[in-house]
Amino acid sequence: MFINVYTISIVFSITFLIVVIELVIKNKLQERYSLLWIFMSIVLLVFSSTPVIINTLADWLDIKNPPSLLFLFGLVYLLIYNLHVTTVVSRQSEKITKLTQEIALLKHTWDQENKKEKN
């Protein structure tokens, strides 16, 4: 059996797709985040299983080694996804800070009310 980059990419895509679906089934990954990973797995699977697409794109972009285009797409995708996740984490961090402050204010108010009732 002849193993090349395309074969490895196909196996990786299928394996990754199965892992993502398993994580969703076990509720370890939310559906909204899994959609991007599933989409990327399918795109990689299509590109890997039809080298004509990659070869054509590589010729059009003047890339000498067409399989390296797969890795370029993966790298660009990961950079974009990393930026997206960073913005989500930033928003959640701001919400956590606000909620923590609100809880502290409520606790302070609660303590003040309890002091008044005791006196």
N, CA, C and O atoms as CSV, one atom per row, in Angstrom:
chain,resi,resn,atom,element,x,y,z
A,1,MET,N,N,0.836,-1.182,0.000
A,1,MET,CA,C,0.000,0.000,0.000
A,1,MET,C,C,0.876,1.238,0.000
A,1,MET,O,O,1.835,1.331,0.766
A,2,PHE,N,N,0.545,2.181,-0.855
A,2,PHE,CA,C,1.308,3.408,-0.996
A,2,PHE,C,C,0.694,4.490,-0.113
A,2,PHE,O,O,-0.474,4.845,-0.275
A,3,ILE,N,N,1.485,5.009,0.816
A,3,ILE,CA,C,0.993,6.058,1.715
A,3,ILE,C,C,1.666,7.367,1.332
A,3,ILE,O,O,2.893,7.460,1.272
A,4,ASN,N,N,0.847,8.368,1.075
A,4,ASN,CA,C,1.374,9.692,0.776
A,4,ASN,C,C,0.693,10.717,1.678
A,4,ASN,O,O,-0.090,10.358,2.557
A,5,VAL,N,N,0.993,11.974,1.457
A,5,VAL,CA,C,0.433,13.049,2.277
A,5,VAL,C,C,-1.082,13.076,2.183
A,5,VAL,O,O,-1.760,13.322,3.180
A,6,TYR,N,N,-1.617,12.827,1.005
A,6,TYR,CA,C,-3.071,12.858,0.833
A,6,TYR,C,C,-3.747,11.754,1.651
A,6,TYR,O,O,-4.789,11.978,2.268
A,7,THR,N,N,-3.148,10.568,1.649
A,7,THR,CA,C,-3.704,9.458,2.427
A,7,THR,C,C,-3.669,9.774,3.917
A,7,THR,O,O,-4.640,9.533,4.633
A,8,ILE,N,N,-2.558,10.307,4.373
A,8,ILE,CA,C,-2.438,10.684,5.780
A,8,ILE,C,C,-3.461,11.760,6.124
A,8,ILE,O,O,-4.072,11.712,7.191
A,9,SER,N,N,-3.653,12.719,5.244
A,9,SER,CA,C,-4.634,13.783,5.478
A,9,SER,C,C,-6.056,13.236,5.541
A,9,SER,O,O,-6.860,13.678,6.362
A,10,ILE,N,N,-6.361,12.279,4.678
A,10,ILE,CA,C,-7.699,11.667,4.697
A,10,ILE,C,C,-7.929,10.941,6.024
A,10,ILE,O,O,-8.972,11.106,6.656
A,11,VAL,N,N,-6.952,10.141,6.437
A,11,VAL,CA,C,-7.073,9.409,7.702
A,11,VAL,C,C,-7.199,10.392,8.867
A,11,VAL,O,O,-8.029,10.200,9.756
A,12,PHE,N,N,-6.386,11.432,8.864
A,12,PHE,CA,C,-6.445,12.435,9.924
A,12,PHE,C,C,-7.805,13.133,9.946
A,12,PHE,O,O,-8.383,13.328,11.015
A,13,SER,N,N,-8.312,13.507,8.788
A,13,SER,CA,C,-9.605,14.201,8.712
A,13,SER,C,C,-10.735,13.347,9.265
A,13,SER,O,O,-11.566,13.823,10.039
A,14,ILE,N,N,-10.758,12.094,8.865
A,14,ILE,CA,C,-11.814,11.189,9.340
A,14,ILE,C,C,-11.689,10.967,10.849
A,14,ILE,O,O,-12.684,11.005,11.571
A,15,THR,N,N,-10.469,10.736,11.315
A,15,THR,CA,C,-10.246,10.532,12.748
A,15,THR,C,C,-10.652,11.771,13.543
A,15,THR,O,O,-11.316,11.668,14.575
A,16,PHE,N,N,-10.252,12.928,13.058
A,16,PHE,CA,C,-10.575,14.174,13.754
A,16,PHE,C,C,-12.079,14.415,13.781
A,16,PHE,O,O,-12.624,14.853,14.794
A,17,LEU,N,N,-12.742,14.132,12.677
A,17,LEU,CA,C,-14.196,14.283,12.608
A,17,LEU,C,C,-14.882,13.374,13.631
A,17,LEU,O,O,-15.818,13.795,14.311
A,18,ILE,N,N,-14.422,12.152,13.737
A,18,ILE,CA,C,-14.994,11.208,14.711
A,18,ILE,C,C,-14.752,11.695,16.141
A,18,ILE,O,O,-15.647,11.621,16.984
A,19,VAL,N,N,-13.552,12.190,16.412
A,19,VAL,CA,C,-13.233,12.686,17.758
A,19,VAL,C,C,-14.126,13.870,18.126
A,19,VAL,O,O,-14.640,13.934,19.242
A,20,VAL,N,N,-14.313,14.802,17.199
A,20,VAL,CA,C,-15.161,15.968,17.465
A,20,VAL,C,C,-16.598,15.533,17.735
A,20,VAL,O,O,-17.231,16.025,18.670
A,21,ILE,N,N,-17.109,14.624,16.930
A,21,ILE,CA,C,-18.479,14.143,17.126
A,21,ILE,C,C,-18.611,13.432,18.475
A,21,ILE,O,O,-19.614,13.603,19.168
A,22,GLU,N,N,-17.612,12.643,18.849
A,22,GLU,CA,C,-17.633,11.972,20.158
A,22,GLU,C,C,-17.629,12.988,21.297
A,22,GLU,O,O,-18.335,12.805,22.289
A,23,LEU,N,N,-16.843,14.056,21.165
A,23,LEU,CA,C,-16.813,15.089,22.200
A,23,LEU,C,C,-18.165,15.780,22.342
A,23,LEU,O,O,-18.578,16.119,23.451
A,24,VAL,N,N,-18.847,15.987,21.230
A,24,VAL,CA,C,-20.179,16.595,21.276
A,24,VAL,C,C,-21.164,15.640,21.942
A,24,VAL,O,O,-21.966,16.057,22.778
A,25,ILE,N,N,-21.108,14.379,21.581
A,25,ILE,CA,C,-22.018,13.385,22.160
A,25,ILE,C,C,-21.822,13.292,23.676
A,25,ILE,O,O,-22.790,13.141,24.420
A,26,LYS,N,N,-20.570,13.382,24.130
A,26,LYS,CA,C,-20.277,13.284,25.563
A,26,LYS,C,C,-20.434,14.630,26.282
A,26,LYS,O,O,-20.114,14.736,27.466
A,27,ASN,N,N,-20.923,15.652,25.579
A,27,ASN,CA,C,-21.129,16.998,26.134
A,27,ASN,C,C,-19.841,17.634,26.649
A,27,ASN,O,O,-19.869,18.400,27.612
A,28,LYS,N,N,-18.723,17.323,26.020
A,28,LYS,CA,C,-17.459,17.941,26.376
A,28,LYS,C,C,-17.113,19.084,25.428
A,28,LYS,O,O,-16.160,19.827,25.664
A,29,LEU,N,N,-17.884,19.221,24.361
A,29,LEU,CA,C,-17.699,20.292,23.386
A,29,LEU,C,C,-19.077,20.778,22.966
A,29,LEU,O,O,-19.934,19.991,22.565
A,30,GLN,N,N,-19.275,22.091,23.066
A,30,GLN,CA,C,-20.574,22.646,22.690
A,30,GLN,C,C,-20.743,22.591,21.178
A,30,GLN,O,O,-19.778,22.650,20.416
A,31,GLU,N,N,-22.007,22.476,20.770
A,31,GLU,CA,C,-22.306,22.345,19.346
A,31,GLU,C,C,-21.833,23.558,18.550
A,31,GLU,O,O,-21.343,23.420,17.429
A,32,ARG,N,N,-21.983,24.749,19.137
A,32,ARG,CA,C,-21.612,25.952,18.380
A,32,ARG,C,C,-20.119,25.988,18.053
A,32,ARG,O,O,-19.729,26.525,17.016
A,33,TYR,N,N,-19.281,25.421,18.924
A,33,TYR,CA,C,-17.853,25.369,18.639
A,33,TYR,C,C,-17.503,24.175,17.756
A,33,TYR,O,O,-16.537,24.221,16.994
A,34,SER,N,N,-18.279,23.124,17.861
A,34,SER,CA,C,-17.980,21.928,17.079
A,34,SER,C,C,-18.258,22.130,15.596
A,34,SER,O,O,-17.633,21.486,14.754
A,35,LEU,N,N,-19.187,23.014,15.273
A,35,LEU,CA,C,-19.531,23.226,13.861
A,35,LEU,C,C,-18.331,23.690,13.047
A,35,LEU,O,O,-18.142,23.250,11.912
A,36,LEU,N,N,-17.525,24.570,13.615
A,36,LEU,CA,C,-16.339,25.043,12.892
A,36,LEU,C,C,-15.326,23.919,12.683
A,36,LEU,O,O,-14.706,23.821,11.624
A,37,TRP,N,N,-15.162,23.070,13.703
A,37,TRP,CA,C,-14.222,21.959,13.572
A,37,TRP,C,C,-14.731,20.911,12.591
A,37,TRP,O,O,-13.961,20.351,11.811
A,38,ILE,N,N,-16.027,20.652,12.636
A,38,ILE,CA,C,-16.607,19.694,11.687
A,38,ILE,C,C,-16.467,20.222,10.268
A,38,ILE,O,O,-16.114,19.475,9.355
A,39,PHE,N,N,-16.742,21.507,10.083
A,39,PHE,CA,C,-16.597,22.127,8.764
A,39,PHE,C,C,-15.157,22.003,8.267
A,39,PHE,O,O,-14.925,21.644,7.113
A,40,MET,N,N,-14.193,22.300,9.140
A,40,MET,CA,C,-12.788,22.224,8.739
A,40,MET,C,C,-12.388,20.789,8.405
A,40,MET,O,O,-11.626,20.566,7.464
A,41,SER,N,N,-12.885,19.827,9.151
A,41,SER,CA,C,-12.576,18.421,8.860
A,41,SER,C,C,-13.113,18.007,7.501
A,41,SER,O,O,-12.442,17.307,6.742
A,42,ILE,N,N,-14.326,18.445,7.202
A,42,ILE,CA,C,-14.931,18.095,5.914
A,42,ILE,C,C,-14.184,18.768,4.767
A,42,ILE,O,O,-13.947,18.146,3.731
A,43,VAL,N,N,-13.814,20.032,4.947
A,43,VAL,CA,C,-13.054,20.732,3.902
A,43,VAL,C,C,-11.717,20.032,3.669
A,43,VAL,O,O,-11.320,19.809,2.526
A,44,LEU,N,N,-11.027,19.689,4.751
A,44,LEU,CA,C,-9.747,18.986,4.616
A,44,LEU,C,C,-9.935,17.624,3.964
A,44,LEU,O,O,-9.105,17.197,3.162
A,45,LEU,N,N,-11.014,16.947,4.303
A,45,LEU,CA,C,-11.309,15.644,3.704
A,45,LEU,C,C,-11.557,15.773,2.206
A,45,LEU,O,O,-11.063,14.963,1.422
A,46,VAL,N,N,-12.316,16.781,1.808
A,46,VAL,CA,C,-12.594,16.997,0.377
A,46,VAL,C,C,-11.307,17.343,-0.366
A,46,VAL,O,O,-11.029,16.792,-1.431
A,47,PHE,N,N,-10.524,18.260,0.203
A,47,PHE,CA,C,-9.273,18.646,-0.457
A,47,PHE,C,C,-8.302,17.475,-0.544
A,47,PHE,O,O,-7.604,17.321,-1.547
A,48,SER,N,N,-8.252,16.652,0.496
A,48,SER,CA,C,-7.328,15.517,0.507
A,48,SER,C,C,-7.758,14.413,-0.443
A,48,SER,O,O,-6.920,13.762,-1.066
A,49,SER,N,N,-9.056,14.204,-0.554
A,49,SER,CA,C,-9.534,13.106,-1.395
A,49,SER,C,C,-9.606,13.476,-2.871
A,49,SER,O,O,-9.723,12.592,-3.719
A,50,THR,N,N,-9.538,14.753,-3.190
A,50,THR,CA,C,-9.525,15.189,-4.595
A,50,THR,C,C,-8.304,16.079,-4.824
A,50,THR,O,O,-8.413,17.304,-4.785
A,51,PRO,N,N,-7.155,15.475,-5.060
A,51,PRO,CA,C,-5.925,16.247,-5.246
A,51,PRO,C,C,-5.988,17.231,-6.416
A,51,PRO,O,O,-5.191,18.166,-6.483
A,52,VAL,N,N,-6.926,17.025,-7.328
A,52,VAL,CA,C,-7.050,17.947,-8.465
A,52,VAL,C,C,-7.337,19.359,-7.966
A,52,VAL,O,O,-6.806,20.333,-8.499
A,53,ILE,N,N,-8.182,19.464,-6.939
A,53,ILE,CA,C,-8.514,20.785,-6.394
A,53,ILE,C,C,-7.267,21.437,-5.815
A,53,ILE,O,O,-6.989,22.604,-6.092
A,54,ILE,N,N,-6.521,20.695,-5.017
A,54,ILE,CA,C,-5.310,21.239,-4.397
A,54,ILE,C,C,-4.271,21.581,-5.453
A,54,ILE,O,O,-3.624,22.626,-5.373
A,55,ASN,N,N,-4.105,20.710,-6.444
A,55,ASN,CA,C,-3.131,20.986,-7.504
A,55,ASN,C,C,-3.498,22.244,-8.279
A,55,ASN,O,O,-2.629,23.054,-8.600
A,56,THR,N,N,-4.775,22.408,-8.578
A,56,THR,CA,C,-5.226,23.595,-9.309
A,56,THR,C,C,-5.008,24.854,-8.485
A,56,THR,O,O,-4.506,25.856,-8.994
A,57,LEU,N,N,-5.388,24.801,-7.204
A,57,LEU,CA,C,-5.185,25.963,-6.335
A,57,LEU,C,C,-3.699,26.272,-6.159
A,57,LEU,O,O,-3.302,27.438,-6.141
A,58,ALA,N,N,-2.882,25.231,-6.030
A,58,ALA,CA,C,-1.441,25.434,-5.877
A,58,ALA,C,C,-0.849,26.077,-7.126
A,58,ALA,O,O,-0.005,26.968,-7.022
A,59,ASP,N,N,-1.279,25.637,-8.297
A,59,ASP,CA,C,-0.809,26.262,-9.536
A,59,ASP,C,C,-1.245,27.719,-9.608
A,59,ASP,O,O,-0.470,28.591,-10.000
A,60,TRP,N,N,-2.493,27.973,-9.225
A,60,TRP,CA,C,-3.038,29.327,-9.279
A,60,TRP,C,C,-2.305,30.260,-8.309
A,60,TRP,O,O,-2.099,31.437,-8.605
A,61,LEU,N,N,-1.907,29.712,-7.130
A,61,LEU,CA,C,-1.201,30.508,-6.127
A,61,LEU,C,C,0.320,30.416,-6.277
A,61,LEU,O,O,1.061,30.991,-5.479
A,62,ASP,N,N,0.780,29.700,-7.292
A,62,ASP,CA,C,2.204,29.519,-7.575
A,62,ASP,C,C,2.939,28.856,-6.397
A,62,ASP,O,O,4.023,29.282,-6.000
A,63,ILE,N,N,2.321,27.813,-5.858
A,63,ILE,CA,C,2.929,27.024,-4.791
A,63,ILE,C,C,3.466,25.750,-5.429
A,63,ILE,O,O,2.736,25.026,-6.106
A,64,LYS,N,N,4.750,25.485,-5.207
A,64,LYS,CA,C,5.417,24.380,-5.898
A,64,LYS,C,C,5.033,23.002,-5.366
A,64,LYS,O,O,4.995,22.035,-6.127
A,65,ASN,N,N,4.751,22.902,-4.078
A,65,ASN,CA,C,4.405,21.617,-3.465
A,65,ASN,C,C,2.935,21.659,-3.042
A,65,ASN,O,O,2.617,22.189,-1.978
A,66,PRO,N,N,2.041,21.109,-3.856
A,66,PRO,CA,C,0.602,21.214,-3.571
A,66,PRO,C,C,0.162,20.733,-2.187
A,66,PRO,O,O,-0.701,21.377,-1.590
A,67,PRO,N,N,0.707,19.632,-1.637
A,67,PRO,CA,C,0.260,19.234,-0.297
A,67,PRO,C,C,0.545,20.280,0.784
A,67,PRO,O,O,-0.144,20.327,1.803
A,68,SER,N,N,1.552,21.111,0.564
A,68,SER,CA,C,1.830,22.144,1.564
A,68,SER,C,C,0.695,23.164,1.641
A,68,SER,O,O,0.558,23.873,2.638
A,69,LEU,N,N,-0.112,23.233,0.591
A,69,LEU,CA,C,-1.281,24.113,0.609
A,69,LEU,C,C,-2.289,23.641,1.657
A,69,LEU,O,O,-2.964,24.460,2.281
A,70,LEU,N,N,-2.393,22.326,1.852
A,70,LEU,CA,C,-3.265,21.797,2.912
A,70,LEU,C,C,-2.839,22.333,4.275
A,70,LEU,O,O,-3.674,22.747,5.079
A,71,PHE,N,N,-1.548,22.321,4.522
A,71,PHE,CA,C,-1.040,22.793,5.802
A,71,PHE,C,C,-1.170,24.311,5.926
A,71,PHE,O,O,-1.401,24.832,7.017
A,72,LEU,N,N,-1.021,25.014,4.808
A,72,LEU,CA,C,-1.230,26.462,4.826
A,72,LEU,C,C,-2.677,26.787,5.179
A,72,LEU,O,O,-2.930,27.668,6.001
A,73,PHE,N,N,-3.628,26.085,4.566
A,73,PHE,CA,C,-5.044,26.284,4.897
A,73,PHE,C,C,-5.296,25.988,6.374
A,73,PHE,O,O,-6.012,26.725,7.052
A,74,GLY,N,N,-4.704,24.908,6.860
A,74,GLY,CA,C,-4.869,24.550,8.271
A,74,GLY,C,C,-4.311,25.613,9.202
A,74,GLY,O,O,-4.932,25.954,10.209
A,75,LEU,N,N,-3.146,26.131,8.866
A,75,LEU,CA,C,-2.521,27.168,9.684
A,75,LEU,C,C,-3.357,28.440,9.693
A,75,LEU,O,O,-3.582,29.029,10.750
A,76,VAL,N,N,-3.815,28.863,8.532
A,76,VAL,CA,C,-4.653,30.064,8.447
A,76,VAL,C,C,-5.941,29.862,9.241
A,76,VAL,O,O,-6.376,30.751,9.973
A,77,TYR,N,N,-6.543,28.690,9.089
A,77,TYR,CA,C,-7.774,28.398,9.834
A,77,TYR,C,C,-7.525,28.460,11.339
A,77,TYR,O,O,-8.319,29.045,12.076
A,78,LEU,N,N,-6.428,27.860,11.797
A,78,LEU,CA,C,-6.133,27.862,13.228
A,78,LEU,C,C,-5.875,29.270,13.751
A,78,LEU,O,O,-6.266,29.593,14.872
A,79,LEU,N,N,-5.231,30.099,12.964
A,79,LEU,CA,C,-5.017,31.486,13.383
A,79,LEU,C,C,-6.341,32.231,13.515
A,79,LEU,O,O,-6.560,32.948,14.491
A,80,ILE,N,N,-7.214,32.062,12.539
A,80,ILE,CA,C,-8.525,32.720,12.585
A,80,ILE,C,C,-9.338,32.183,13.758
A,80,ILE,O,O,-9.969,32.955,14.479
A,81,TYR,N,N,-9.326,30.888,13.949
A,81,TYR,CA,C,-10.084,30.283,15.045
A,81,TYR,C,C,-9.526,30.724,16.396
A,81,TYR,O,O,-10.286,30.978,17.330
A,82,ASN,N,N,-8.210,30.815,16.500
A,82,ASN,CA,C,-7.585,31.270,17.736
A,82,ASN,C,C,-8.008,32.703,18.060
A,82,ASN,O,O,-8.275,33.023,19.218
A,83,LEU,N,N,-8.068,33.550,17.061
A,83,LEU,CA,C,-8.530,34.922,17.266
A,83,LEU,C,C,-9.981,34.928,17.739
A,83,LEU,O,O,-10.336,35.674,18.652
A,84,HIS,N,N,-10.814,34.102,17.123
A,84,HIS,CA,C,-12.221,34.005,17.520
A,84,HIS,C,C,-12.352,33.553,18.975
A,84,HIS,O,O,-13.102,34.149,19.747
A,85,VAL,N,N,-11.631,32.510,19.343
A,85,VAL,CA,C,-11.708,31.988,20.709
A,85,VAL,C,C,-11.184,33.026,21.703
A,85,VAL,O,O,-11.717,33.147,22.806
A,86,THR,N,N,-10.157,33.766,21.326
A,86,THR,CA,C,-9.628,34.806,22.199
A,86,THR,C,C,-10.661,35.894,22.452
A,86,THR,O,O,-10.783,36.379,23.577
A,87,THR,N,N,-11.407,36.283,21.422
A,87,THR,CA,C,-12.455,37.288,21.629
A,87,THR,C,C,-13.572,36.735,22.513
A,87,THR,O,O,-14.111,37.460,23.348
A,88,VAL,N,N,-13.921,35.473,22.341
A,88,VAL,CA,C,-14.947,34.852,23.195
A,88,VAL,C,C,-14.473,34.830,24.645
A,88,VAL,O,O,-15.235,35.171,25.550
A,89,VAL,N,N,-13.227,34.434,24.874
A,89,VAL,CA,C,-12.676,34.385,26.229
A,89,VAL,C,C,-12.636,35.789,26.834
A,89,VAL,O,O,-12.917,35.956,28.021
A,90,SER,N,N,-12.293,36.786,26.040
A,90,SER,CA,C,-12.258,38.160,26.543
A,90,SER,C,C,-13.639,38.616,26.988
A,90,SER,O,O,-13.789,39.206,28.058
A,91,ARG,N,N,-14.653,38.342,26.162
A,91,ARG,CA,C,-16.022,38.717,26.537
A,91,ARG,C,C,-16.462,37.990,27.801
A,91,ARG,O,O,-17.075,38.587,28.685
A,92,GLN,N,N,-16.150,36.710,27.884
A,92,GLN,CA,C,-16.543,35.944,29.067
A,92,GLN,C,C,-15.806,36.431,30.310
A,92,GLN,O,O,-16.373,36.442,31.403
A,93,SER,N,N,-14.564,36.828,30.153
A,93,SER,CA,C,-13.797,37.354,31.279
A,93,SER,C,C,-14.427,38.644,31.798
A,93,SER,O,O,-14.518,38.849,33.009
A,94,GLU,N,N,-14.860,39.511,30.886
A,94,GLU,CA,C,-15.533,40.746,31.294
A,94,GLU,C,C,-16.844,40.435,32.014
A,94,GLU,O,O,-17.166,41.071,33.018
A,95,LYS,N,N,-17.594,39.467,31.509
A,95,LYS,CA,C,-18.857,39.084,32.158
A,95,LYS,C,C,-18.604,38.505,33.549
A,95,LYS,O,O,-19.344,38.798,34.488
A,96,ILE,N,N,-17.567,37.688,33.684
A,96,ILE,CA,C,-17.238,37.099,34.984
A,96,ILE,C,C,-16.856,38.193,35.974
A,96,ILE,O,O,-17.271,38.157,37.132
A,97,THR,N,N,-16.070,39.160,35.523
A,97,THR,CA,C,-15.689,40.273,36.393
A,97,THR,C,C,-16.920,41.041,36.850
A,97,THR,O,O,-17.052,41.363,38.030
A,98,LYS,N,N,-17.816,41.332,35.925
A,98,LYS,CA,C,-19.038,42.064,36.262
A,98,LYS,C,C,-19.901,41.265,37.237
A,98,LYS,O,O,-20.411,41.820,38.210
A,99,LEU,N,N,-20.065,39.974,36.984
A,99,LEU,CA,C,-20.855,39.133,37.887
A,99,LEU,C,C,-20.224,39.039,39.273
A,99,LEU,O,O,-20.935,39.049,40.279
A,100,THR,N,N,-18.913,38.948,39.334
A,100,THR,CA,C,-18.218,38.900,40.618
A,100,THR,C,C,-18.447,40.183,41.399
A,100,THR,O,O,-18.680,40.145,42.607
A,101,GLN,N,N,-18.381,41.316,40.715
A,101,GLN,CA,C,-18.631,42.595,41.377
A,101,GLN,C,C,-20.072,42.690,41.866
A,101,GLN,O,O,-20.323,43.176,42.969
A,102,GLU,N,N,-21.017,42.229,41.055
A,102,GLU,CA,C,-22.421,42.258,41.466
A,102,GLU,C,C,-22.658,41.363,42.679
A,102,GLU,O,O,-23.402,41.735,43.587
A,103,ILE,N,N,-22.040,40.198,42.701
A,103,ILE,CA,C,-22.177,39.296,43.851
A,103,ILE,C,C,-21.586,39.943,45.100
A,103,ILE,O,O,-22.164,39.847,46.183
A,104,ALA,N,N,-20.438,40.599,44.952
A,104,ALA,CA,C,-19.821,41.269,46.100
A,104,ALA,C,C,-20.724,42.379,46.627
A,104,ALA,O,O,-20.865,42.538,47.840
A,105,LEU,N,N,-21.337,43.148,45.724
A,105,LEU,CA,C,-22.259,44.204,46.156
A,105,LEU,C,C,-23.488,43.616,46.849
A,105,LEU,O,O,-23.928,44.134,47.875
A,106,LEU,N,N,-24.037,42.548,46.300
A,106,LEU,CA,C,-25.190,41.908,46.918
A,106,LEU,C,C,-24.839,41.340,48.295
A,106,LEU,O,O,-25.627,41.445,49.235
A,107,LYS,N,N,-23.666,40.745,48.405
A,107,LYS,CA,C,-23.227,40.201,49.689
A,107,LYS,C,C,-23.048,41.321,50.698
A,107,LYS,O,O,-23.433,41.183,51.859
A,108,HIS,N,N,-22.472,42.419,50.264
A,108,HIS,CA,C,-22.285,43.571,51.150
A,108,HIS,C,C,-23.639,44.105,51.615
A,108,HIS,O,O,-23.826,44.387,52.799
A,109,THR,N,N,-24.577,44.244,50.687
A,109,THR,CA,C,-25.923,44.712,51.029
A,109,THR,C,C,-26.597,43.737,51.988
A,109,THR,O,O,-27.235,44.154,52.954
A,110,TRP,N,N,-26.457,42.458,51.727
A,110,TRP,CA,C,-27.042,41.424,52.585
A,110,TRP,C,C,-26.466,41.511,54.002
A,110,TRP,O,O,-27.201,41.443,54.987
A,111,ASP,N,N,-25.138,41.663,54.087
A,111,ASP,CA,C,-24.490,41.781,55.393
A,111,ASP,C,C,-24.968,43.026,56.137
A,111,ASP,O,O,-25.203,42.973,57.344
A,112,GLN,N,N,-25.112,44.136,55.431
A,112,GLN,CA,C,-25.589,45.378,56.052
A,112,GLN,C,C,-27.006,45.204,56.587
A,112,GLN,O,O,-27.312,45.665,57.687
A,113,GLU,N,N,-27.871,44.544,55.821
A,113,GLU,CA,C,-29.249,44.308,56.260
A,113,GLU,C,C,-29.283,43.405,57.489
A,113,GLU,O,O,-30.071,43.632,58.408
A,114,ASN,N,N,-28.440,42.395,57.506
A,114,ASN,CA,C,-28.381,41.492,58.666
A,114,ASN,C,C,-27.887,42.214,59.914
A,114,ASN,O,O,-28.365,41.932,61.013
A,115,LYS,N,N,-26.937,43.143,59.768
A,115,LYS,CA,C,-26.446,43.924,60.902
A,115,LYS,C,C,-27.556,44.802,61.465
A,115,LYS,O,O,-27.704,44.922,62.681
A,116,LYS,N,N,-28.346,45.423,60.564
A,116,LYS,CA,C,-29.442,46.290,61.009
A,116,LYS,C,C,-30.491,45.491,61.769
A,116,LYS,O,O,-31.030,45.964,62.769
A,117,GLU,N,N,-30.779,44.292,61.304
A,117,GLU,CA,C,-31.791,43.457,61.955
A,117,GLU,C,C,-31.330,42.997,63.336
A,117,GLU,O,O,-32.150,42.865,64.244
A,118,LYS,N,N,-30.050,42.755,63.505
A,118,LYS,CA,C,-29.525,42.304,64.793
A,118,LYS,C,C,-29.544,43.432,65.818
A,118,LYS,O,O,-29.693,43.186,67.015
A,119,ASN,N,N,-29.394,44.658,65.351
A,119,ASN,CA,C,-29.362,45.804,66.277
A,119,ASN,C,C,-30.724,46.234,66.567
A,119,ASN,O,O,-30.924,47.183,67.325
